[in-house]
Amino acid sequence: MDKNFDIADCIVALIQGVATQEQVTRLDAWLEEADENRRLFASLLDAFAYEQRRKKLGQLKLNESFENVRKERNRRVRLRNIRKIAVAASMLLLVTVGVTWLGKGDRDVVGHSLPTTEAGGRGRALLTLSTGERVVLSQQDTLLQSEEISIRVNRAGEAVYETKDSVAPSSTTYNIMEVPQGAEFHLTLGDGTKVWLNSGTKLRYPVKFTGDVRFVELNGEAYFDVKRDEALPFVVKTSRSEVMVLGTEFCVKDYVNQVNQTTLVSGSVSVKDFRGQSYVIVPGQQVCIDQDSSRVLDVETLYFTSWKDGYFMFDQATLERIMDELARWYNFDYFFANAEARNMMLTARIKKYDNIDTVLDILSRTGDIRFSRKGNTITIVSR
């Protein structure tokens, strides 16, 4: 895990009173590294203590508490040197112990009312069967059966394909799983491969794998945990790449107007781009494919796979990329009032909330940004 987020986790655990001895040791070592670390730690403890006093007395105005914390965290010189730690720790504090600040009181921290766009949540998808029948899947027990296969959707919202080995398929039949914006879905294919589908994703796959290759087609983003079978390679085809594996964990992203990415978590994969060039990567590497070139990068995989575990996670990402991710999940339109806001770089790890106002409120305090909303459109401007 990235050291900055590890330290943030240690700080949260310490405040909650659940820190292990190992976490305390790591935190002590970090505090000894620099005076700036000690000052930041003290300011975060002060902010937490302040909030506890505010809740106890119930007399201080929310806008005053916001202003006090914002002043403490926006010292330009210090943030220039330790922005990652400040953002990670403060966001985790807000998520874990400070969400009450964002109650039904005064939310107008940045001078505009923030949207309350709802997220659809996990466990929602549209399944198109080989017959053309379309079935809405949700988090409930569902059972679809045929002579060759049964499809069970359990209470956790996972679709599980169970093939009947005693029945030979008359031909290869395909299903299509479509996940709308604001939702995710998890399924287990007939060979035991697990797939997590992100918002706005479509996966076409055989009901039962036949032949000498396990072949699926992807539009959007999915995390694969492939059941190992050295005799039957697993191939993911997108609009710009083919990813071939035997058994491993990796994430493939292929949204329209975005860079195609294959990020490897474990094992080994071969990625062929649309020009016919092949790349073999190892864990911690990523193949990026765009219109002009293909390249291999060394990456921290958490930033590209955390969505399946309920987080938005960014490392020095442009605000434009962050808004792309949020818009896909919360289903809104947005535009930038100036180029400065579009290109602002931020580091963040934020839980997915029931509505977006909390997320935008946090983002507004990681940089000089403000948000306003008219209908289902969000405007972003740098201050």
N, C-alpha and C positions, 0 to 999 in steps of 0.2 A: 504493500500500500504506500502511496505517496506520503513522505515524511510529514508534510504540512497537515494533511488530514489526520494522520496518526496522532500528532500532537494535539489537534483539536479534539479528537476523541478522548484523549487523556484528560484534557481540561474539563470536558463535560462530565466524565466519570468521577473526577475529583469533586466537582460541585455537587453532584448527586449523592456523594458518599459511597460510591460503589467501585472506586478505583482499586485495581490490584496492585500488589507490590511492584510488579514489573512495569506497570503504567506509571507509578510514582517515580520509579528509577529513571525511566525515559524522560519524564517531565523535568525532573531535577537536572538531568544532563543538558536538556534544551535550555533551561533557565540559566545555566552556567555559561552558555555559549556567548551571550551578549546582553548588555544592559537593556537594549531595546526589547528583547524577549521578556525580561523581567517587568519592564514598564507596561508592555502590552498585557501580560498576565494580570498585573495589578488592576489595570483599567477594566478588564473583563470581570474580575471579581467584584470590583466596585459597582459595575453595571448590574450584576446579578443581585448584590446586596441591596442596591437602590430599589430594584423591582420588588424584592421581598418586603421592604419597608412600605413601598407604595401600596401593595396589596393589603398589608396589615392595617394601615391607617385609613386607606380609602379616601384620601382627601386631595391628593395631588392630581393635577390635570394631566391627561395623557400627552397632550402636545408639549408640555414642559418636560416630561420624562424622555420623550423622543428627542427633544432638542438637546438635553444634557448628554444623552448617550451619543448622539450624532456628533456633537462638538468634541467629545473625548476621542472618537474614532477617526475624525477627519483631519488630523494633524498632517499636513502635506508631506513634510520631510520624512516622517516615520513611515507613513503608508507607502511611500515610494520604495523603501527598502524591504518592508515586511508585509506587503499587501496580501500575499497568499495566506499567511498565517492569520492575519487579522480577519480576512473575509471568511475563511473556513471556520475559525473558532466562533466568530460572532454569529454566523449563520446557524451553526449547530446549537449555540446558546438560544437563539431565537426559536429554533425548531423544538428544542427539548424543554426549555424552561421559560421561554419568553413569549409563547404564542398568545398568552392572555393580554399582552400589550395590544394585540390586534383584534380586540373584541368589537362590540357594537358601538363603541364610543367614537371619538374623533379619529378618523383614519386619514385625514387630509394632510399627511406628513409632507408631501411635495407640492401642495397647493392645488391638487385636482382630485376629484372623486375617482376611485379606482374601480375597475370592472369586477363583477361577481360571476363571470362566466363559469359554468359548471363543467367539470370533467366527467366523462362517461364512466371511467373506472375500468378495472380489469374484467376479464371473463365475458366478453361480448363479441360475437362474430356472426357472419353470414356464411353458411355452408351450402355450396351448390353441388348436388350429387350428380353422378354420371347420367342419371335419367333426366336431368334438367330441373328436378325439384329443388327448391330453395328452402332452407331451414334456418331459422334464427336460433343461435345457440347462446345460452346464458348460464349463470351460476346456479344450476339446479340439476337434479338427476334426470337425465334424458337417455333413452336407448333407441338406436336405430339399427335394425337388423336386416340382413339379406342372407342368401345361401352361402356367400363366400366370406362375409365379414360382419362384425357388430361394431357400432360406434357408440361409446358411452361417454356422456358428459357428467363428470362428478360434481359434487358440491363445491369443490375448489375452483371450478370453472375450467377444468382441463378436459379436452377431448382425447379419448384413448381409442385407437384402432386395434381391434383384436381379430386377427385373421384365423380362418379355420383351415389348418394345414391339410386336413383330409379331403378338402374340396379343391380341385384344380381349376383355376380361373379359365373361363372360355376365351377371354381376351383381356388385354390391359385396359382397365377403366380408371378414370381420373376423377378426383374431387377438387374443388377450389374453395379455399378458406379465405374470406375477405374480412379484414378488421377495419372498422371505421375510425375516423378521427376521434380522439378522446377515449380510446379503448385499447386493450391488449388481449392477447389470447395465447394459451399454451396447449399444445397437442402432442400426443405420442403417436408416431407413424406405425405402420404395420410391422416394420422391422425392429421396433424398439427405440428408434431415434427420437429424441425429444426436441421440440422446436418451440421457441418463444417468438410470437409475432408482435411487432410494435404497431403503433397507430398508423393508419393509412397504408396497410400492407396487404398484398395478395399472394397466396402460395398455391401453386397447382402441383399435385402430387398423385401418384398411383394409389388406388385403394390397396393393392397388394403388389409389391415389387416383383417383377419378372425379368428374365434376361440376365445379362452379365454386368449391368450397371444400375445402381439405384439413382434415379434421375428425378429432380424436382425443379420447378421454375419459380423465381421470386421477383416480385416488384415491391419495393419498399425496404423494410429492414427486419431481419430475423437473427436470432441467436440459436445455433445448432449444437446439440450434444449428440454426436453421431455414434450409433451402435457399431462397434468395430466388426468388420467382416473383410478380411484380406482378399477373399475371392470376389467380392462385389464392391467395387469403389462407389462412393457416394458423390454425386455431382450436383452442384447448385448452379443453375444457369440464370443469369440476369441479362439486362439489355446490353451490357458492356463487358461482361466477364463470364468465365466458367471456372468454378472452384471445385477441385477434385480432392477427396480425402478417403482414407480407409476407416478411421475412427478417431475423432478428436472434438475439441470445442472451439468454436469460432463464431464471429459475428459478420454478417454481410449486410451492407447498406447500399441501396440503389434507388434513391428517390429521384424524381425528375428535377432537373436543374441543380443537382448537387453532385459533388464528387463521389464516384463509386469507391467504396472502401471494403476491404476484407481484413478483419483484425483477428489475429490468432491468439487464443488463450492457452491452449495446450496441444501437444502433438505436432503434426506437420501438414501443410496443405500446399497444393500447387494451384496457382492462379494464372489463367490465360486471359489476356485482354482482347478487345475486339480487333486489334491489329495482328493478333496471332503470337504476340510475345508472351513467354511464360516466366513466372517467378515462383520460386520455392522459398517459403518463409518459415521462420521458427517462432516459438512463443515470444510475445512482446514486440512483434513486428506487424506492419500493416502495409498492404498494397493499395495505393491510391491511383485511380484511373479517371482522367478527364479528357476533354476533347483534344488537348495539345500533347499530353505526355502521360506516362505511367511511371511510378516510382515506389520504392520500398522505404518505409520510415520505421524508426524505433520509437515505440509509444508506450505509455502507461495504459494498459488495457482497460482499467477501471473507468476511464473517461468515455469509453466507447461501448461498454456493456452494462453500466449501472442502471440503465432504463428498465431492464428486466427485473431489477430488485427494488423498484419504486423510487428512484432518485433521478433528478437532473444533475449532471456533473460535468463541469467545464473547466479547462485549464487554459487560461489566457486565450479565450475564445472571443471573437468579435460579438458585439451586442446583436448584430444582424443574425448571426448563426444561432445565438441563444433564442432570439424571438422566433426564428423558424421552428425550433424544437417546441417552444411553448405553444405556438399557433397550431401545430399539428395535434397536440394533446388537448388544448382547450377550445379549438375550433373558432378562432377569431381572425380578423384581418388587421393588418398594421401597416403603418408607414412612418418614415423618419422625416422630421421637419428640417434636419440639417445633416450634413455628412459627418460632422464630428461625433454625433451620437451613434451613427451607423458603424463607425470603425473603432469605437471604444472597446478596449480589451478588458475582460473580467475573468476571474477565477471564482467558481462557486460550486457548492454541493447543496442541493435543496430537495427536500421531500416533495412528492407530488401531493398537492392539497386538493380538497374538494372544490375550491374555486381559486382563481388566479390572483385575487387582490393581495393575498398574503405574499405570494411569490414576487409580485411587482413591487410591493412595499419594501421587501428585503433588497431587491435589486437597486431600488432608488437610493439606498444608503451605501452601496458599494462603489458608487462613482457619482459624478455630477450629472444625474439623469432625472427627468421627470416624465410621468406618464399621464395622459388624459384620454377619456373615452367618450365617443359619441355613438350610440347604438352598439353595434358589435365590432367597431373599429377602434383600435388603440393608436394614439399618436405618441411618438417618442421624440424628445428634444433634449439636447444637452443644456445644462444651466450655465 
